Amino acid sequence: MGVEGLKILITGGAVGIGAGTARLAASRGACVTVSDVNDEAGEALVEEIRAADGKAIYCHADVTDDKAVSDLMFRAADAFGGIDVLHNNAGIHESMLTKELTLETMTRDIFERVMNTNVTGVWLCAKYALPYLRESRSASIINAGSTSSISGYPQCQAYGASKGAVMQLTKMLAVDLAPDGIRVNCYCPGSIHTQIVDKFLEAAPDPELMLNTMTLTHLIPRMGKPVDVAEIVCFLASPESSFVNGAVWTIDGGSLAWRGTNDMLGMEA
């Protein structure tokens, strides 16, 4: 049971949640393909995993490019003898591209770049992984959503719209791929300490106020860690979740469970 022996491909795997998942899955015996456009971080991560006796390779790939995605799937399958799990983790927030985050100031190009990476990239990876997933007896696709798939946040128009689309695409793919025995699920993290969150905070007019907005609603009064999400991904990849399909898993410290802030409960962040 668990992910031992599974062949897992992680997009956006060089840093953050993707890297956390790669480390955890490899430590549990999975064969991991780390894909990203951040070659330096991706190659360093693979060296780290191998140094700990894990199995991993790195592949550069832009998830918005058809040929790059097709080549990625071939290389991952060729390296490990197939693909069992596609972890669609690659994603960007508009604050990584610009400081102009209002409706009036954000350009169409920025909006479309976010949608292209976060939504079209998920669809393309699923499309080109499909022939390999059909050959697996443990096939699943795990998509990275967000609490912004479900709830509204300030200065998050493109990202929130894209993650809402990912959540719904997950359900559509689960229906369409069920006859192939391929499960498709989505996880929706709250505030997790990653580079995306750091950039989002840096772009905020009042970073401290924004941090409070993001974390004071947590019933677990801290920011999440990549390994917190990695545990969910490994579960969804494993046979233990064989009856889970088309599901949306929140991992948000309880922030969407109520309407309030944890200081109202006498808690300190």
N, C-alpha and C positions, 0 to 999 in steps of 0.2 A: 504494500500500500504506500501512500505518499507519492512523491514525484521521482523516486529512484528509477533510473533507466529511461525516463521520459525525455524526448527530444523537444526542447522548448526554444522558440525564437522570440526574442524580445526586441521590439523597435523602441527607439529612444532609450536604449539600454545603458548608455555610458554614464549617466549620472542620475541622482534622485531616486524615484521609486523604481525605475527600470534597473538601475545598478543594485539597489537593495534586493530586488527580486532575483537578479542574476546571482548574487552572492549566496542568498539563502537556498535557491534551487540547486545550485552547484554543490553546496555543502551537504545537501541531502541526496546527492547521487544523480541529479539530472545532467543531461548533455545540453549545454546552453550556447545558443548563438546570440551574441550581442550585436545589435545593429544601431547605427547612429550616423550623424554627420560630424560629430565631434570625435575625430579619429584619435587624437592624443589621449583623451579620457577613456575612450573605448578600448584602445590597445592596452593602456595601463591597467584597466579593470581586468581584462582577460589574463594578463600576466599575473596579477594578484590571485585570481582564481586558480590558475595552473600551479602557482607556487604553493597553494594549499591543497594540491592533489585533486583539484576539480577539473572537469572537462568543459572547455569553452573555446570558441573562436570569435573573432571580430570581423564584421563585414560592414563596409561603408555603404550606406544607401539613403537616398532621399525618397521618403514615402510618397511624395507627390509625382514621382516620375515612373511611368509604366515599366520601362525597360529596367530601371534600377531595381524596382520591386520584384519583377520577374526573375532577374539575375540573383537577387538576394535569396529567394525561395529555393532556386536551384542549388546555390552554394551551400545553404544550410542543410538541405536534404542530402546533398552529395557528401558532406563532411561527416554526418552522423547516421546516414541510412534512412532518412525520412524526417517528417515533421509531425509531432503529436499535438503540440500546443502552440498557438499563435497568440502572443501577448501584445496587443495593439496599445502600446504605451506612449508612442511618440506624440508630442503635442506642444503647442506654443500658446502663449498669452499675448495679447496685443501690446502689453507693457514691455515685452521683450523686443519690440520692434519700433516703438514710438512712445513719446510722452503725451501725445495728443489723444486722449482717451474719451473725450466727450462726443456726443452725436454731431455737434457742430464742427468739431475740428478733426475727427478721425477721417482718413481718406478711404475711398473704396478699395484701393489696393491693399491696405492693411487689413481691412475686414475680410477680403477674399483670400489673402494669404493664410489667415488664421483658419478660415473654413476649409481651405484646400488641404492644409496639413492635418487638421483635427478630424475632419469628416471624410473627405475624399481619400485621404491616406489610409484610414481604417478600411474603407470599402475596397481600395486597390489591394491592400495586403490580404484581405480575406479572399478576394477574387483569385489572386495568383497563388495563394497557399492552398486553395481548394483541392487541386488534383492530388497533392501530397497528403492532405488531411483525410481524404477519402480512403487512402491506403492504411490509415492508422486505426487500431482498435481502441485507442484512448484519445480520440480527437476532440479538441475543444478550441474555441476562440474566446479570449478574455479581453474585453475592451475597457479602456480607461475613461470613465465618466468623471463626474465631479458633483459636489453638492450644488454647484451652479447648473447641473442638469435639471435640478428640481426646484431650486429657490433662486430668487434674484439677489444680486450683489451690485454695489456701485462700481462704475468704471470697468464693466465686465461684459459689454454688449456682444462682441464677437466671440469671445471665449464661452460665455454662457449659452449663446445660440448654438455654437458648435457642439458643446457637451450635451445640450438637450437633444440634438440630432443624433449623437452617438448612442444615447440611451434608447431612443426609439429604433435606431438602426439595429441595435442589439436584438430587440424583440423580433424585428422583421427577419433577420438572418436566422434566428433560432427556429422560426417557423419554416423558412425555406430549406434549411439544412437538416432539419430533423429526419427526413427520409434517408439521409446519408449517415446518420448516427453521429453527427457533429453537434456538440453542445455549444451554445453561445451565451455568455454571461457578461455582466458589466459591474464594475465596482465604482462607487462614488465617494472619493475621499473628501474630508473637510480640509482644514488648514494643516497641511503637511510641510515640514521644513525642507523645502527644495529650492533650487535656483529660480524656478518660476515664481514661487511665493516671495523670494527675496527681491526679485525685479519688480513685482507688483507693489510691494511695500515701498521700494525706492521711488516709484513713480507717483505715489500718493501725495497729495498736498500736505497731509499730516500723517506721516508713517506710524507714529505711536497711536494715534486715534484709530487708524485703519487696522493695526495689529489688535487693538482691543476689540474692534468690531468683529474681527475674524475669530478671536479666541475666547472672549468673555461669555459666549453662548455655550461653550463646551461644558458638558456635565463632568467630563474628565478635564480638569483645569490645566491643560498644557497644549502645545502644538504637537501634532502627530509626527511620527518618525517614519522614514521610508520602510523600515522593517515591519512596522505595524501593518502596512498595506501589503507588503511582500507575503506575509502570513496568509492573508486572504487569497492572494493570487495562487499561492501554492496549494491551498485547499481547493480552489475552483479548478485547478489543473489536475488534481488527484482523483483516483477512483472513489475516494470517500464522498465526493460530491456528485456521484453518477446520476442522482435523481434531481439535480439542480440544472435547470435550463430556462433560458429567457428571463433570468432573474436580474434584479438591480440591487446590489448590496451597498448600503451606506456604511462608511467607516469614518465617522465624523465626531467622535467623542460625545455623541448625543446631542449635537447642536440643532438638528432638525426635529428632535423629539418634543420640543416645547417652544414657547415664545417668551424669551426672557434672557437675562444674563446671570452668570453664576454668582455675581456679587449679591444678587437678590436672595441667594440661598446661604449667604454668609461664607462663601468660598472665596479664596484668593487665587488669582491666576499665577 
